């Protein structure tokens, strides 16, 4: 198997392993959320990856609704949650996976991200994507249909705002009349990782991204997209090492042998980061999610120590 980023498939010490925050199942008890996040850091996980949704649609609305999330699905606001996580941890990386950037005000996201980066001492990795929820876009007063074109201008402007004390900018969708954010982030600029698997999304990640976040559940299924991404990186005149790869692994079926095989497969295709997802496993309490990441950490530690 060709190593896309030249990594060693036999050892996990080169791949950073984090957790997917169980957004829809963790509940609203601050103590339970604190315990989960601090346990993840204590177990040695490298980062906390958080999903983003601002509003959920009513399935009974005119025209119906068939999306995977509704108004009954709980989502803690991503920047507020990560700011809370920053305050109760010391080392844990903070990742949006992904924030739906075109449905948010660009300068405000730049400000929120910079503040979070400062308060966490430079631990933010900003994953961004286009999203799929047209109802959410409408409710936030943003255009769903030009989101792909706008996101590139958003990234350009945010990186300017993160780097320069004052910015004068005039784009197609944004205008900044000699203004800036303060404080500037610790990381200048903050790393931006892209989601999405369509060809245009992969081209965007190859040209503009510090990394790509895939939703594919197996290394075998992601190979066509990875091969395409590598080609686009080379066409953009960049080195493969400049673009990281974040994968995701499901806790199901809770089998250490399956986890080990999956971890090795992702390592073999060049994953630089990976997150374990414990949602949709039938867990009813935060304690069950904590117990699950503890069991997974034991397997990962054993593999690192081989």
Helices and strands as residue ranges (DSSP letters): E 16-20, H 30-42, E 47-50, H 78-87, E 93-100, G 101-103, H 106-119, E 124-129, H 134-139, H 147-163, E 167-170, E 175-179, E 192-194, H 199-208, E 211-213, H 219-235, G 240-242, E 244-250, H 256-268, E 273-277, H 286-304
